[in-house]
Amino acid sequence: MTLTIPKTNRANILVVDDTPENLRLLAGILSEKGYQVRPVPNGKLALSAAQKIPPDLVLLDIMMPEMDGYQVCQQLKASEITKDIPVIFISAINDVLDKVKAFAVGGVDFITKPFQVEEVLARIETHLKICSLQQTLQEKNQDLATALHQLQATQEHLIQSERMAALGQLIAGIAHEINTPLGIIGSSINNIANFSDDFLEKFQEIYQKLSDESKAYFLALMYRATHQEVLFTSREKRKFKQQLTADMMAEYVENSEEIADTLVDMEIYENIEEFLPLFKSPDWEVVLNSAYQFASFKKSISLIQRATAKSGKVVFALKTYAHFDSKPEKVQANLHDGIETVLTLYQNQLKHGIEVVKNYGDLPEIMCYPDDLNQVWTNLVHNALQAMDYKGVLTIETGQQGANILLKFTDNGKGIPSEVIPKIFQPFFTTKSAGEGSGLGLDIVRKIVEKHEGTIAVDSVPGQTTFTVSLPIY
């Protein structure tokens, strides 16, 4: 058990010497100077006294019976309680090797007997000051370590707050992105339900009665209907319908408009010359309507597959984005995956007026904090959309330059005024109206990039603003 003693104005000094006269002399000198002195005659008592009440300094003789000063010093330095206490050797030994050994076992100074009183006092005062400064430095380092930990915790909290704020802004769009495929799934299921077992039984009888030529037309229509990959707008589909109607009327096909309407619904838009004989035959309606029903059935299944994949992609992106891992270790990650996650969450805002151009280079995976970098991509994409008033072209370009990866986010908005550019990465600086922004977004972006030992820069002229993030590869 370590005891405590009352504090005095001067330090507590343990004096160790097996000669009583030396003990009395040193104790008297130090006491007159206001030091609290504890004289002990041998090494064992010195170790016991130091453990019970650790002194501020030890004045230690070398030549002592049973345990010499070197051994005492070694044991003092081996103990967690006494290892930092300065030890000054004081001895009649004047050999260089003995002095070297004194420093090797942990001594901070060496005084040769007979000594000068002024020298002893000066060296004691010097080492007490050094020890005090070291303790102060340790306290300051501890304070700095605590402040750094608090700063890191605050930064992580700010990043997560910004992440949740951005997510809050996206929630409506994300809900729409999920509701749309859910509506498609519901509609497609109804179509499948209407494709009943009764129809299959009837069609089997009808199909058997068809000529080989009509069966071939049926299969050709099915193939064309299920292998159309290009999507067209309603306006474009109306133009196709008008053209198909005109083409068939020119060939004297009856019911041209009805047939054109069915073909467009089946996503057959052109090159129908091979079907013209069918449309002039008596059983054209049975063949076309049967093919339409089967094509609708397959299309419904395909729509469900696509809608499910889209919903899954949005949910995965949401889960990935909302996840926040504040572990201090970097992990290996693909930067394109993070950018794609952010773009998926912004899909509803992007599809109504934003063209996204992706010029992705061949990037290696790098050691990074991917959750933090996702916040960088979020801020840069969000700022670009706002700069363009959600109408324009967002270009994302990535590539490798030497030992760095460059990621450029360019918008064709109105640009950033030259007098504003030097301030945009400053905390709490914002050009937005009150309540629209905290002014911390780009400051957090800068801190995250610097955390990765990278840089971020902006270059802006009217019609083109580019944020360039540079990250080291290692």
Secondary structure, DSSP 4 states (H G I P E B T S, - for coil): --------SS-EEEEE-S-HHHHHHHHHHHHHTT-EEEEESSHHHHHHHHHHS--SEEEE-S--SSS-HHHHHHHHHHSTTTTTS-EEEEES---HHHHHHHHHTT-SEEEESS--HHHHHHHHHHHHHHHHHHHHHHHHHHHHHHHHHHHHHHHHHHHHHHHHHHHHHHHHHHHHHHHHHHHHHHHHHHHHHHS-HHHHHHHHHHHHHS-HHHHHHHHHHHHHHHS------HHHHHHHHHHHHHHHHHTT-TTHHHHHHHHHHTT--S--GGGHHHHTSTTHHHHHHHHHHHHHHHHHHHHHHHHHHHHHHHHHHHHHHH-----SS-EEE-HHHHHHHHHHHTHHHHTTTEEEEEE---PPPEEE-HHHHHHHHHHHHHHHHHHTTT-EEEEEEEEEETTEEEEEEEE-SS---TTTGGGTTSTT---SPTTS--S-HHHHHHHHHHHTT-EEEEEEETTEEEEEEEEE--
